[in-house]
């Protein structure tokens, strides 16, 4: 049964142009590429911090291991890399500032020099992105060709059905290489956090009340569109979580253990809150990071992933791609269930500084009706059928509870 779905255009922030969206889709992939993917406010920055910290630690101890064995690692300079800001080595993929005109002057874009220089220092490319699965690159740079698409903006006619022979469908299929980490979060917590974010962001400030924001968000009018479309699109990727090997690319399956290398890893904000160590170990395994000493992980690295530790180093995480009003703190609470309390209490400082008092389940009812109207649960159950997808399916279904 087909897992393909057609989605409407995705609204964008003012810092992203259609030409950049096209460039994102066309970026030739490398096997070492990592994309940290999510709908906004789902734990992206947290996951960026985790992934980068693990990559830098693995790099550091790989160099140490090589030196102790009398070997030099030609891929690393030997310096102990650190980052001043999480975007130094994991930049926001789809903003105009991280792209520049191609030297060929053919109207296309390439990654900005600053992005490429930092990635060269790290030894691999890492991005964070809020684009849907169908809008992300799928073709390897060793393939030697760039897919040509009628839909240059990467919006329409997506996921209508697979076609092995049609390059127009390359973004709807399996990626040829690269690693993609997808982070989910309870949708009511997402919308509450997103409201705080956009109502305090200088670029494209949201000025209406929370109730109007909620309805605009459910209608897909807020930047990055419908969160349910985002989830359904990635669920389709997990339903076919394999690499495209039709052109003979080596994607690293371990024949000795029978382990199949997969392009996608599914994370849940709630699981990260309840058992971070287990989720971090899953990330380490997924990225094949084998050089981090266990005592370093337990005593130094894991404690740095706590909310209080990040809050104490807020300058590393406050987004730099936009400006903020009224001294807004990007890392607000880092809790689960805050959104439901907001919808039930309907107490929120609006743009005029007032409050709307009173207990009501009206917004909860609107939200539940929206989920039912969109047939989200049935679509997820249809896409992720069978016992083999039970755990994955439960994560995707749990986000609308």
Secondary structure, DSSP 8 states (H G I E B T S, - for coil): -------------TT--HHHHHHHHH--B-TT-EEEEESTTSSHHHHHHHHHHHHHHHHHHHHHHHHHTT---TT--S-----SSTTTTEEETT-GGGEEE-TT-SS-EEE-HHHHHHHHHHTS-EEEE---GGGS---BGGG------S-TTS-SS-SS---TT-GGGGGGS--SS-EEEEEE--HHHHHHHHHHHHTTBSTT---S-HHHHHHHHHTT-STT--HHHHHHHHHHHHHT-S---TT------BTTTTB---SEEEEEHHHHHH-HHHHHHHHHHHTT-----HHHIIIIIGGGGSHHHHHTTGGGTS-SSS-BSTT--SS----SSHHHHHHHH-----TTS----S---HHHHHHHHHHHHTTHHHHHHHHS-SGGGHHHHHHHHHTT-
